Amino acid sequence: VQLQASGGGLVQAGGSLRLSCAASGLTFSRYRMGWFRQAPAKEREFVAAISRSGGSTLYADSVKGRFTISRDNAQNTAYLQMNNLKLEDTAVYFCASCNNWPCRSSINVDYWGKGTLVTVSS
């Protein structure tokens, strides 16, 4: 199983980025998906989750209204659209697949992807 996150980079505050998570080696449509992040010297935290069909989503309060999680089961890919980025959004972002809903806790994670770094500058 491989979850490959991409799309990170350097962006100014107020800007936007879209992260992608390409999955292989698993039946993507059977898994709930989640995004997590880890800032320097901080613990990994939940960002957003999406159900298998994409019909249900869940967000951390810190990103609600700014970030949108989505998925394309035909392309085996999950996305995280990040708008109005803030300095505190700087972190390594990880995608994860879960067998249970919601995909918001490490306890529910079956597979982790390698992270992609998002740096927000002033």
Buried (B, 14 or more C-beta within 10 A) or exposed (E): EEBBBBBBEEBEBEBEBEBBBBBEEBEBEEBBBBBBBBBEEEEBEBBBBBBBEBEEBBBBEBBEEBBBBBBEBEEBBBBBBBBEBBEEBBBBBBBBBBEEBBBBBEEBBBBBBEBBEBBBEE
